[in-house]
Amino acid sequence: MRHYFIKNQPHCVYEDADELPEDIEPVADWREAKEGDWVKADDDCYVQILRKGSLSKSKGRKRTIHYYRTCTGTYPVNVKMDTSRRENIYTISGSNPKTATRENLNKYEVLFVDYVASGMSPVEAYIKAFPTNDPHYANFKSSELIKYTRIRKAMKKELEPILEKLGITQETVLEGIKAVADLSEKDDTKLKALFKLSDILDLEDKSSARLTQLTGIQFQGFSDKQLEEVERPKEIESG
């Protein structure tokens, strides 16, 4: 059983049917519930419907969106309901509008960046860093989180000691790309090595289809093979 507070009032989430008080008879299909009913969510936990309402859209075939609110979030009828606590339980997205523009990492985000840098997938890192065990929610939230500038900057900062050790800077990469472009004739191998460095240094246009690994979407930490590729310009010079 878990407790969440809304306006200083505790609300329970029961994780097993055996925990339910005898006077609670949950509605099997939460989409048919009324305000005040207890329901079985799609993650097999039990939670109370605090509000049932609807929103109007200006466009689309379906102009009205019906939703249900619990102590963990707000859920439209066309999605699955789980009981992982949203950052903002009053919005369908579950996000706080101020979160995207905030510059400093909170304690959960610091852990998230550390775990991703150590080699975890973003979903695994989110589950370990944040108070949730729902992989579907973690997938949604981690994908959103790694788009934030502060997260990308923090991930990039994880590279700084490695790049410093290897003597790699943005200037050396740009100089190398220019030198190869000026002197090489169809030397694809050399160009790929240099562009690999530009990926790691996060120099490419963010709108490019080849998003840098440091956005976190595919970032899996730094393997020995990747570090060898970072040193490949030395081979170019000797070649």
N, C-alpha and C positions, 0 to 999 in steps of 0.2 A: 504494500500500500504506500502511495505517495501523497504528499500534501502540497498544495499550491495556494498562495494567499492572493486574494483580490479585494482591494479596499479593506485590508486587515481582517478579512474573513477567510478561514481555511476551507478549502475544497479538496475532496479526496479523489484519487484515482486508484481503483482496485485492480491489481494485476492478475488476480485469479478468482474464479467463481467462488472458491471456498472462503474468500475474505469478505464476501458480500454480507451485510447485515440481513437478518431474516425478513425485515420489512421492505427490502428492495427487490422488486421484480423487474429486471431490465428488459427493454424493448429490443428484440433481436435485430431489426432493421432500423438503424438510427435515422434514416430518411423519413420514417413514418412517426417519429416521436413528436411529442409536444414539449413546450417549455416546462422544465421541472422533472421530466422523465429521466430515468437512468437508462443508458444504452450500452450495448456491446459494440465497441469500436472495431475497426478492421484489423487492429493489431491484437485483438482478443483481450483487451483490457476494458474496464467498465468505468464510465464517466457520466456525469450529469449534464443534461442540456440546460444551459443557463439562458440562452436566448435563441429564438427562431425568427428570422427576418428575410428581407429580400432587398436587392439592389437593382437599379435600372441602368441599362446601357443605352447609349445614343445610337449605336450601330449594331448590325448583326441580325440574324434570324430570330434568335432568342434574346429579347430585350430585357428580360427579368431573370436575375440570378438569385435563387433561394439558397440560404446559408443557415448553418447551425453553429452556435458558439458554445464552447466548453471552457473549463479553466485552463486548457492547454492551447487553445487556438480557435480560429474561425474557419469553417470548412464548407465550401459550396457543395451542392448535392451531387455534382458530377465528378467529384474526386473521392479518394479514400480518406477516411478519418483515422488518425492515429492519436496517441496520447503523449507524444514527445512535446515538451513545452516549447512554444514559439517565443521568439524574442518579443514580438508584439502580438498579443492574442486578439486584438481588435481589428486587424487587417487580414485580408485573405492571403496576402503574400507571406504574412508572418514576420515581415521585416520592419525595423524601425527606420523611418526616412533619414534620420540623422546618422545612421550607421555608415552609410556609403561615403559620407563626406568627412567622417571623423579621421583624424590624422594619427592618433596614438593607438597602439594595439592594446586590447585588454588582455587579462591573464589567460583566457581561453585561446585567443588568437596567437599569443606568444607560443603556447604549447603546440598549436596547430602547425605553425611554421617550423618549429623544431622537429616535429614528427615527420612532416613531409620532407624536410631536408635530410632526415636520417634514412629515407628510403620508403616510407609508407605511402600508400596511395592516398589521395585527398579524402576519400570516403572513410578509410580506416583511421586516418589522422583526426578527422572531425569527430568520429565516434569516441575516440580515446581522449580528445581534448575537451569536448563539450558534453553537457549532461543529457545525452541521448544514446539509445541503443538501436534506433530505427535506421536501417541502411537506406531506405527510400528517402527519408527526410534528410539524412546526412549527405546523400548524393546531391539532392537539390540545393542544400545550404552550402556545401563545400564548393559547388560549381559557381554559386553566387559570390562566395567569399573571395575566391581567388581572382575575381575581376577587380577588386578594390585596389586602388593605388598603393595604400599603405601595406597591403599584404605582398604585392609584387616587389615593393622596395625592400621589405624585410627579407624576402626570399633572395633577392639579389645581394643583399648584405651578407648572406651566408656564403656567397662565393668569394668575397673580398680576400680572405686569408689565402685561399688557393691561388687566386690570380696574382696576388702580391708575391707569393712564393715563386711563381713561374715567371714573374716579370712581365705580366701581360696587362696592358692598359688599352683604353679605347683608341689612343693615338697610334699605338703599335699595330693594332688591327687595321685601322683605316689606312695607315701607311703601307701595310702589307698588301691589302686589297688593291690599292692604287698601283703598287709596284708590279704585281702579277698582271693586272689589267694592261699595264704599259709594255711589259716585257714578254709575257707568255703567249704562245700560240696554241690555242685549244688544249690547254693543260687543265682538264676538268678536275683531276685529282687534287691539284694544288688549290684550285678555286673552292672546291668543296671543303677542304680543310680550313681555309680562311673564313668562309661563310659560316662554318660551324662555330668558329670563335665569335663571329658577330651575333649569332644566335645566343650564345652563352652570355655575352656582354649586353644583350637586350638592346641592340642598336637598330634592329629592323622595325619597319612601320608596323604599329600595332594592328592596323587594318589588314595586314597581309594574312593570307590563308595559313602560312607557316608560322603560327604563333610560337613565340619563344617558350622553351621549357619552363622558364621562370614564372610564367603565368600560373603555373601549378596544375594546368589541365593534364599535362603528361609528365610533369616533373616527378621523378622517382628517386631523388638523391643523386649522388655522384659516384658512379661505378669506376673501377680501375680502368676499364676500357675508355670511358669518357675522358678521364684525366690524361690518358695516353694520347687521345685525339687533340687535347688542348696543346700538347707539346709538339704536334705534328709540324708546325712552321719550322722547327729546327731541321727536320728532314728536308724541307723545301730548300733551305739555305745550302745544305750539304749536297743536295741533288743538282 
